Amino acid sequence: MTPELAALTLAALLQIVQFVLYAVPANRELGPGYTMSARDRDPSRPLSDRTARLGRAMDNHFEGLILFGIAVGVVQMSGQNSGHTAILAWVYLAARVLYVPAYAFGLRPGRSLIWAVGFAATFLMLIAALI
């Protein structure tokens, strides 16, 4: 397995971890009556700030993972794997791992800077595939 594919696989596993980190407290806070419903109405009580942040961080990773998956796929299928793209893949993964606690604990502007590093790594992978 190439380093880029390994980073993509670990990023997908991170998404599962993020789901659990969000779902467990959300179920405790909202109760199974709401979380197992069709959610046609808003919950009767709000999520705690931290749980809501964990949900937004998870959603954000879904969005970032799409672009990162495209970047890895393009690099793989075009045979453009290099030390440079491997480093960028690991930078993306490290940024996403750091992003979760940064978002959960409301670190500003750190959270945004960490996000920017991951986004830049994805962007540079796509550019590397075009060169």
C-alpha positions as YAML, in Angstrom:
chain: A
units: angstrom
residues:
- id: 1
  name: MET
  ca: [0.00, 0.00, 0.00]
- id: 2
  name: THR
  ca: [1.35, 3.42, -0.88]
- id: 3
  name: PRO
  ca: [1.76, 6.07, 1.83]
- id: 4
  name: GLU
  ca: [-1.06, 8.10, 0.25]
- id: 5
  name: LEU
  ca: [-3.47, 5.16, 0.41]
- id: 6
  name: ALA
  ca: [-2.40, 4.40, 3.98]
- id: 7
  name: ALA
  ca: [-3.10, 8.00, 4.98]
- id: 8
  name: LEU
  ca: [-6.49, 7.86, 3.21]
- id: 9
  name: THR
  ca: [-7.38, 4.63, 5.01]
- id: 10
  name: LEU
  ca: [-6.41, 6.10, 8.36]
- id: 11
  name: ALA
  ca: [-8.38, 9.27, 7.54]
- id: 12
  name: ALA
  ca: [-11.45, 7.10, 6.92]
- id: 13
  name: LEU
  ca: [-10.89, 5.35, 10.25]
- id: 14
  name: LEU
  ca: [-10.57, 8.78, 11.87]
- id: 15
  name: GLN
  ca: [-14.01, 9.58, 10.47]
- id: 16
  name: ILE
  ca: [-15.39, 6.53, 12.27]
- id: 17
  name: VAL
  ca: [-13.70, 7.60, 15.50]
- id: 18
  name: GLN
  ca: [-15.17, 11.08, 15.09]
- id: 19
  name: PHE
  ca: [-18.61, 9.58, 14.61]
- id: 20
  name: VAL
  ca: [-18.31, 7.67, 17.89]
- id: 21
  name: LEU
  ca: [-16.93, 10.74, 19.70]
- id: 22
  name: TYR
  ca: [-20.02, 12.65, 18.60]
- id: 23
  name: ALA
  ca: [-22.71, 9.96, 18.68]
- id: 24
  name: VAL
  ca: [-22.11, 8.70, 22.22]
- id: 25
  name: PRO
  ca: [-22.53, 12.05, 23.99]
- id: 26
  name: ALA
  ca: [-25.30, 13.11, 21.56]
- id: 27
  name: ASN
  ca: [-27.28, 9.98, 22.45]
- id: 28
  name: ARG
  ca: [-26.73, 10.61, 26.16]
- id: 29
  name: GLU
  ca: [-27.75, 14.25, 25.90]
- id: 30
  name: LEU
  ca: [-30.75, 13.88, 23.58]
- id: 31
  name: GLY
  ca: [-31.90, 10.41, 24.55]
- id: 32
  name: PRO
  ca: [-32.65, 7.45, 22.30]
- id: 33
  name: GLY
  ca: [-36.23, 8.58, 21.77]
- id: 34
  name: TYR
  ca: [-34.96, 11.48, 19.70]
- id: 35
  name: THR
  ca: [-31.83, 9.97, 18.17]
- id: 36
  name: MET
  ca: [-33.72, 6.90, 16.91]
- id: 37
  name: SER
  ca: [-36.60, 8.98, 15.56]
- id: 38
  name: ALA
  ca: [-37.01, 10.37, 12.04]
- id: 39
  name: ARG
  ca: [-35.90, 13.75, 13.47]
- id: 40
  name: ASP
  ca: [-38.78, 15.60, 11.86]
- id: 41
  name: ARG
  ca: [-38.60, 18.16, 14.65]
- id: 42
  name: ASP
  ca: [-35.82, 19.88, 16.53]
- id: 43
  name: PRO
  ca: [-34.70, 18.20, 19.75]
- id: 44
  name: SER
  ca: [-36.44, 19.33, 22.93]
- id: 45
  name: ARG
  ca: [-33.08, 20.28, 24.46]
- id: 46
  name: PRO
  ca: [-29.88, 21.49, 22.80]
- id: 47
  name: LEU
  ca: [-26.62, 19.61, 22.66]
- id: 48
  name: SER
  ca: [-23.82, 20.80, 24.90]
- id: 49
  name: ASP
  ca: [-21.35, 23.13, 23.21]
- id: 50
  name: ARG
  ca: [-18.64, 20.47, 23.08]
- id: 51
  name: THR
  ca: [-20.92, 17.78, 21.63]
- id: 52
  name: ALA
  ca: [-22.23, 20.21, 19.01]
- id: 53
  name: ARG
  ca: [-18.63, 21.12, 18.11]
- id: 54
  name: LEU
  ca: [-17.75, 17.43, 17.76]
- id: 55
  name: GLY
  ca: [-20.68, 17.07, 15.34]
- id: 56
  name: ARG
  ca: [-19.52, 20.04, 13.28]
- id: 57
  name: ALA
  ca: [-15.94, 18.72, 13.26]
- id: 58
  name: MET
  ca: [-17.23, 15.37, 11.99]
- id: 59
  name: ASP
  ca: [-19.25, 17.07, 9.24]
- id: 60
  name: ASN
  ca: [-16.23, 19.16, 8.31]
- id: 61
  name: HIS
  ca: [-14.09, 16.05, 7.97]
- id: 62
  name: PHE
  ca: [-16.67, 14.46, 5.66]
- id: 63
  name: GLU
  ca: [-16.28, 17.51, 3.42]
- id: 64
  name: GLY
  ca: [-12.48, 17.50, 3.59]
- id: 65
  name: LEU
  ca: [-12.28, 13.75, 3.11]
- id: 66
  name: ILE
  ca: [-14.04, 14.03, -0.24]
- id: 67
  name: LEU
  ca: [-11.36, 16.34, -1.65]
- id: 68
  name: PHE
  ca: [-8.55, 14.38, -0.02]
- id: 69
  name: GLY
  ca: [-9.95, 11.14, -1.45]
- id: 70
  name: ILE
  ca: [-10.02, 12.72, -4.91]
- id: 71
  name: ALA
  ca: [-6.44, 13.94, -4.48]
- id: 72
  name: VAL
  ca: [-5.22, 10.49, -3.42]
- id: 73
  name: GLY
  ca: [-7.19, 8.82, -6.22]
- id: 74
  name: VAL
  ca: [-5.76, 11.14, -8.86]
- id: 75
  name: VAL
  ca: [-2.21, 10.69, -7.57]
- id: 76
  name: GLN
  ca: [-2.64, 6.89, -7.45]
- id: 77
  name: MET
  ca: [-4.30, 6.46, -10.82]
- id: 78
  name: SER
  ca: [-1.88, 8.75, -12.61]
- id: 79
  name: GLY
  ca: [1.14, 7.09, -11.04]
- id: 80
  name: GLN
  ca: [2.31, 10.45, -9.67]
- id: 81
  name: ASN
  ca: [3.16, 9.09, -6.21]
- id: 82
  name: SER
  ca: [6.29, 10.69, -4.83]
- id: 83
  name: GLY
  ca: [7.92, 11.53, -1.56]
- id: 84
  name: HIS
  ca: [6.29, 14.94, -1.89]
- id: 85
  name: THR
  ca: [2.75, 13.56, -2.23]
- id: 86
  name: ALA
  ca: [3.39, 11.09, 0.61]
- id: 87
  name: ILE
  ca: [4.43, 13.92, 2.94]
- id: 88
  name: LEU
  ca: [1.37, 15.94, 1.92]
- id: 89
  name: ALA
  ca: [-0.91, 12.99, 2.66]
- id: 90
  name: TRP
  ca: [0.56, 12.57, 6.14]
- id: 91
  name: VAL
  ca: [0.35, 16.34, 6.75]
- id: 92
  name: TYR
  ca: [-3.35, 16.19, 5.85]
- id: 93
  name: LEU
  ca: [-3.93, 13.31, 8.26]
- id: 94
  name: ALA
  ca: [-1.98, 14.98, 11.09]
- id: 95
  name: ALA
  ca: [-3.95, 18.19, 10.59]
- id: 96
  name: ARG
  ca: [-7.26, 16.32, 10.71]
- id: 97
  name: VAL
  ca: [-6.26, 14.49, 13.90]
- id: 98
  name: LEU
  ca: [-5.27, 17.78, 15.54]
- id: 99
  name: TYR
  ca: [-8.42, 19.49, 14.26]
- id: 100
  name: VAL
  ca: [-10.76, 17.32, 16.35]
- id: 101
  name: PRO
  ca: [-9.59, 18.42, 19.82]
- id: 102
  name: ALA
  ca: [-8.93, 21.96, 18.57]
- id: 103
  name: TYR
  ca: [-12.56, 22.23, 17.48]
- id: 104
  name: ALA
  ca: [-13.96, 20.35, 20.49]
- id: 105
  name: PHE
  ca: [-12.20, 22.72, 22.91]
- id: 106
  name: GLY
  ca: [-13.00, 25.83, 20.86]
- id: 107
  name: LEU
  ca: [-9.40, 26.83, 20.16]
- id: 108
  name: ARG
  ca: [-9.36, 30.02, 18.11]
- id: 109
  name: PRO
  ca: [-7.63, 30.78, 15.78]
- id: 110
  name: GLY
  ca: [-5.76, 27.47, 16.13]
- id: 111
  name: ARG
  ca: [-8.64, 25.42, 14.77]
- id: 112
  name: SER
  ca: [-8.79, 27.49, 11.60]
- id: 113
  name: LEU
  ca: [-5.03, 27.38, 11.11]
- id: 114
  name: ILE
  ca: [-5.01, 23.60, 11.52]
- id: 115
  name: TRP
  ca: [-7.86, 23.33, 9.01]
- id: 116
  name: ALA
  ca: [-5.91, 25.52, 6.57]
- id: 117
  name: VAL
  ca: [-2.86, 23.24, 6.80]
- id: 118
  name: GLY
  ca: [-4.96, 20.19, 5.90]
- id: 119
  name: PHE
  ca: [-6.71, 22.02, 3.08]
- id: 120
  name: ALA
  ca: [-3.39, 23.29, 1.70]
- id: 121
  name: ALA
  ca: [-1.94, 19.76, 1.77]
- id: 122
  name: THR
  ca: [-4.90, 18.50, -0.27]
- id: 123
  name: PHE
  ca: [-4.63, 21.40, -2.71]
- id: 124
  name: LEU
  ca: [-0.90, 20.83, -3.19]
- id: 125
  name: MET
  ca: [-1.50, 17.10, -3.81]
- id: 126
  name: LEU
  ca: [-3.92, 17.98, -6.60]
- id: 127
  name: ILE
  ca: [-1.44, 20.46, -8.09]
- id: 128
  name: ALA
  ca: [1.36, 17.86, -7.85]
- id: 129
  name: ALA
  ca: [-0.77, 15.45, -9.88]
- id: 130
  name: LEU
  ca: [-1.14, 18.03, -12.64]
- id: 131
  name: ILE
  ca: [2.56, 18.83, -12.90]
...
